[in-house]
Amino acid sequence: MPATSIDTFFACSLIVAVVIVSMGTTAKILTPYMNSLEDLNEEEYLRKIAEYAILNSGSPANWGENQTVTPEAFGLAKNGSLTPYELDVDKICRLNSQNAYALTYLDILEALKLKKVALRIAVSQLMNVSIALTSNETVGDSTRYSFEVSVSRDGTPIAVTLHSYVFATNFLNDTYSSTSSAGEGFVDVEIPNSSNGTALLVVFARAPFDARITAYGVYAFGHLSSESPPNNTFLELSPLNDTLHVNPKYSNSSLETGYALSYSYRSNLTSISNVTYAIPEILDSSPTVLVVTGLNTSTFVEWTAYPQVPLEIGANFENAECFSFSYIVTINKAFYKLTVQCGGPS
């Protein structure tokens, strides 16, 4: 056999040997992972799926702010953050079905490369703020409304400070107050009778021991008019990438004024176009509530939050076995609770 042929033979043999060894090594590396897929009820494996989703930023890392991008790899972490469990505000918004640019549940499963695991993601505020209208009385040229505000955390009443904003046609007022140790407080406001239509009360509650524990509640009511229609009757409001996208649901609806509210600050929204507003950066450990006023057959006031919390997306585990993992996370400097439920396909 010529020398050249012998060299070629040994070279080919060496390549085949390397491929075989590599395949064997790869099999050894993947075997534990593949075996773990066979036991979908193993708690630690499912916990790793949940933690991967909130500790990684996904691919592309900025998929949240880009309304046309579906992530190739799913992750909710804020890109470049040095703080664990700090989530991206836009990625959270894209989990809310009310956002025009929301992901679907299938999008999430495909980005997580999950075929035999079902999951559900829920994000909520750390405190629950409940508002009830207790009385109203017209005296002279104005009407006085009284509200009871109840604040609790995990079902336990909590004493907090309150900052309340009231919107009505050509009217805006804000007041500070607090709740008792029983978690109950009261807000009174007088609205001029020259205003009528939908009115809106937005209440922020802040724990005195940590400003990052701040939550909000919203109550809409009719002022000298019939009961106010449900929120999102006239507008679809989708905050993303520091921009509020507004989609009027009726051609005869016109927009008037937009506001950005937090516990400590109030700012008018700057109009970018006739259907978009710039959301200002608010240096406050607080959710941001975005309010838009407009006119249809009568005036209306509608709202959303940035991030759009509370939200839930994913499988329905009612009457089904699953593991539940809860985490305290930060979004725009405020604390929230994120819960991931994992189990077999439902």
C-alpha positions in Angstrom: 0.0 0.0 0.0 1.5 3.4 -1.0 2.6 5.7 1.9 0.0 8.3 1.0 -2.8 5.8 1.3 -1.6 4.5 4.6 -1.5 8.1 5.9 -5.0 8.8 4.7 -6.2 5.5 6.3 -4.8 6.4 9.7 -6.1 10.0 9.5 -9.6 8.8 8.8 -9.4 6.2 11.6 -8.3 8.9 14.0 -11.2 11.1 13.0 -13.7 8.3 13.5 -12.2 7.5 16.9 -12.5 11.1 18.0 -16.1 11.2 16.9 -16.9 8.0 18.8 -15.2 9.2 22.0 -17.0 12.6 21.7 -20.4 10.9 21.3 -19.7 8.8 24.3 -18.7 11.9 26.4 -21.7 13.8 25.3 -24.0 10.9 26.2 -22.5 10.8 29.7 -23.0 14.6 30.1 -26.6 14.5 28.9 -27.7 11.3 30.6 -28.4 12.8 34.0 -30.3 15.7 32.4 -32.4 13.3 30.3 -33.0 11.1 33.3 -34.3 14.1 35.2 -36.9 14.7 32.6 -38.4 11.3 33.3 -39.2 12.3 36.9 -41.4 15.4 36.5 -42.5 15.4 40.1 -39.0 15.8 41.4 -39.2 19.1 43.4 -35.6 20.3 42.9 -35.7 19.8 39.1 -38.9 21.9 38.9 -37.5 24.5 41.3 -34.5 24.9 38.9 -36.9 25.6 36.0 -38.6 28.3 38.1 -35.4 29.9 39.2 -34.0 29.8 35.7 -37.0 31.8 34.5 -36.4 34.6 37.0 -32.6 34.6 37.3 -31.8 34.8 33.6 -32.6 37.6 31.1 -33.3 35.3 28.2 -32.4 35.8 24.6 -32.3 38.3 23.2 -31.7 39.9 26.6 -33.9 42.9 25.8 -36.8 41.0 24.4 -39.2 42.7 26.8 -38.9 46.2 25.4 -39.1 45.1 21.8 -42.8 44.6 20.9 -42.1 42.6 17.8 -39.7 40.1 19.4 -40.6 36.7 20.7 -37.8 35.4 22.9 -35.7 32.5 21.8 -34.9 31.7 25.4 -37.2 32.8 28.2 -36.0 34.8 31.2 -37.5 37.7 33.2 -34.4 39.1 34.9 -33.4 42.7 34.1 -30.5 42.7 31.7 -27.3 43.7 33.3 -28.7 43.8 36.8 -26.2 43.0 39.6 -29.1 42.3 42.0 -30.6 38.8 42.1 -34.4 38.6 41.6 -34.6 42.1 40.0 -37.0 41.7 37.1 -37.5 43.7 33.9 -40.6 45.8 33.9 -41.3 45.3 30.2 -40.9 41.5 30.4 -43.5 41.5 33.2 -45.9 43.6 31.2 -45.6 41.2 28.3 -47.0 38.5 30.5 -50.2 40.4 31.0 -52.9 39.4 28.5 -54.3 43.0 28.6 -51.1 44.3 27.0 -51.4 44.4 23.2 -47.8 42.9 22.9 -48.3 40.1 25.4 -46.7 36.7 24.9 -48.8 33.6 24.7 -48.4 30.6 27.0 -47.1 28.6 24.1 -44.5 31.3 23.4 -43.2 30.8 27.0 -43.1 27.0 26.8 -41.3 27.1 23.5 -38.8 29.6 24.8 -38.2 27.5 27.9 -37.9 24.4 25.7 -40.4 22.6 27.9 -42.4 19.7 26.4 -43.4 17.6 29.5 -43.7 20.4 32.1 -46.7 22.7 32.5 -46.3 25.9 34.5 -48.2 29.0 35.7 -46.6 32.4 36.5 -48.4 34.9 38.8 -47.2 38.3 40.0 -48.9 40.2 42.7 -48.4 43.2 45.0 -47.1 42.5 48.5 -50.1 44.4 50.0 -53.8 44.2 49.2 -55.5 47.7 49.0 -59.3 47.5 49.1 -61.5 50.5 48.6 -65.2 50.9 49.3 -67.5 53.9 48.8 -69.3 54.4 52.1 -71.4 57.6 51.5 -71.9 60.6 49.3 -73.7 63.9 50.0 -74.4 66.9 47.8 -74.0 70.2 49.6 -74.2 73.4 47.7 -72.1 73.4 44.6 -70.2 70.2 45.4 -70.6 66.5 46.3 -68.7 65.0 49.2 -67.6 61.3 48.8 -66.3 59.2 51.7 -64.3 56.0 51.1 -63.0 53.3 53.5 -59.6 51.9 52.6 -58.4 48.6 54.0 -54.8 47.4 53.7 -53.5 43.9 54.5 -50.6 41.7 53.8 -51.1 38.0 53.6 -54.5 38.5 55.1 -53.2 40.4 58.1 -54.1 44.1 58.6 -51.2 46.5 58.4 -50.8 50.2 59.4 -49.5 52.2 56.4 -49.4 55.7 55.1 -51.7 56.6 52.2 -51.5 59.0 49.3 -54.8 59.4 47.4 -55.5 61.0 44.0 -59.0 61.8 42.7 -59.8 62.5 39.0 -63.0 63.8 37.5 -63.8 66.1 34.6 -61.6 69.2 35.0 -60.8 68.2 38.5 -57.7 66.7 40.2 -57.0 66.5 43.9 -54.7 64.6 46.2 -54.4 64.0 49.9 -52.2 62.2 52.5 -53.6 60.1 55.3 -53.0 56.8 57.1 -54.6 53.6 58.3 -54.9 52.4 61.9 -53.3 49.3 63.3 -56.4 47.5 62.1 -55.4 48.4 58.6 -58.4 50.8 58.1 -58.3 54.3 56.9 -60.7 56.9 55.3 -60.5 59.2 52.4 -62.9 62.1 51.9 -63.1 64.3 48.8 -65.4 67.0 47.4 -65.9 67.2 43.7 -67.6 70.3 42.1 -71.0 69.7 40.7 -69.9 71.4 37.5 -68.0 68.2 36.8 -69.8 65.0 35.8 -69.0 61.6 34.4 -66.6 58.9 35.5 -64.4 59.7 38.5 -61.4 57.7 39.6 -59.8 57.3 43.0 -56.2 56.0 43.1 -54.8 55.1 46.5 -51.1 54.3 47.2 -50.2 52.5 50.4 -46.7 52.5 51.8 -45.3 50.4 54.7 -43.6 52.8 57.2 -40.7 50.4 57.7 -39.7 49.9 54.1 -40.6 52.2 51.2 -40.1 49.4 48.7 -43.3 47.8 50.1 -45.7 50.1 48.3 -48.9 49.0 46.6 -51.9 50.6 44.9 -55.7 50.3 44.6 -58.1 51.9 42.2 -61.8 52.6 42.5 -64.0 54.1 39.6 -67.3 55.7 40.3 -69.9 57.8 38.6 -70.0 61.5 39.7 -73.5 62.9 39.1 -73.9 60.3 36.4 -74.8 56.6 36.1 -72.5 53.9 37.3 -69.1 54.1 35.6 -68.4 51.5 32.9 -65.6 48.8 33.5 -62.0 49.8 33.0 -60.8 49.3 29.4 -64.2 50.0 28.0 -63.0 52.8 25.7 -59.2 52.2 25.5 -56.6 49.5 25.3 -53.6 50.7 27.3 -50.3 48.9 26.8 -47.2 50.3 28.5 -43.9 49.1 27.1 -40.4 50.5 26.9 -41.3 53.7 28.7 -44.1 54.4 26.3 -47.8 54.1 26.8 -49.5 52.8 23.7 -53.2 53.7 23.5 -55.6 52.0 21.2 -59.1 53.6 21.2 -61.9 51.0 20.9 -64.3 53.4 19.3 -63.6 55.8 16.4 -65.4 58.7 18.1 -63.3 58.5 21.3 -60.8 61.4 21.8 -58.0 61.6 24.3 -57.5 64.6 26.5 -54.9 64.2 29.3 -52.6 61.5 30.6 -51.0 61.2 34.0 -48.3 59.1 35.7 -48.8 58.6 39.4 -46.6 57.0 42.1 -46.7 57.3 45.9 -44.6 60.4 46.0 -44.9 61.9 42.5 -47.4 63.0 39.9 -46.5 64.0 36.4 -48.4 64.8 33.2 -47.7 62.3 30.3 -46.0 63.9 27.3 -47.8 63.1 24.0 -45.5 61.5 21.4 -48.3 61.1 18.9 -52.1 61.0 19.0 -52.0 57.4 20.4 -48.7 57.3 22.4 -47.4 59.0 25.5 -43.8 59.0 27.0 -43.8 57.5 30.5 -41.4 59.6 32.7 -38.8 58.0 34.8 -40.1 58.3 38.4 -37.4 58.0 41.1 -39.7 56.4 43.6 -40.0 52.9 45.1 -43.5 52.5 43.9 -45.7 51.1 41.2 -46.7 53.6 38.5 -50.4 54.1 37.7 -51.1 55.6 34.3 -54.3 57.5 33.9 -55.8 58.7 30.6 -58.9 60.9 30.4 -61.0 61.3 27.3 -64.3 61.9 25.7 -66.8 59.6 24.0 -70.5 60.3 24.4 -69.4 61.5 27.9 -66.1 61.9 29.7 -64.2 58.8 30.8 -61.1 58.0 32.9 -59.2 54.8 32.3 -56.0 53.4 33.8 -53.3 50.8 33.8 -50.2 50.2 35.8 -46.5 50.0 34.9 -45.7 47.2 35.5 -49.1 45.6 34.7 -49.5 43.8 38.0 -51.4 41.7 39.1 -51.2 39.1 36.4 -51.4 35.4 35.8 -50.5 33.3 32.8 -50.1 29.6 32.2 -51.7 26.3 33.0 -54.7 25.7 35.2 -53.6 23.6 38.2 -56.9 23.6 39.9 -57.5 20.0 41.3 -54.1 19.0 39.9 -50.8 18.2 41.6 -48.0 20.7 41.2 -45.1 22.3 43.1 -45.4 26.0 43.9 -42.3 28.3 44.4 -42.7 31.9 45.6 -40.1 34.7 45.5 -39.9 38.3 46.6 -38.7 40.2 43.6 -38.1 43.8 42.7 -39.5 45.6 39.7 -38.7 49.3 39.2 -37.4 49.5 42.8 -40.6 48.2 44.4 -41.2 44.7 45.9 -43.6 42.2 44.4 -44.4 38.5 44.9 -43.8 36.1 42.0 -45.1 32.6 42.2 -44.3 29.8 39.7 -46.3 26.6 39.7 -44.8 23.6 37.9 -46.1 20.1 37.3 -47.0 17.6 34.6 -49.1 18.7 31.6 -52.6 19.7 32.7 
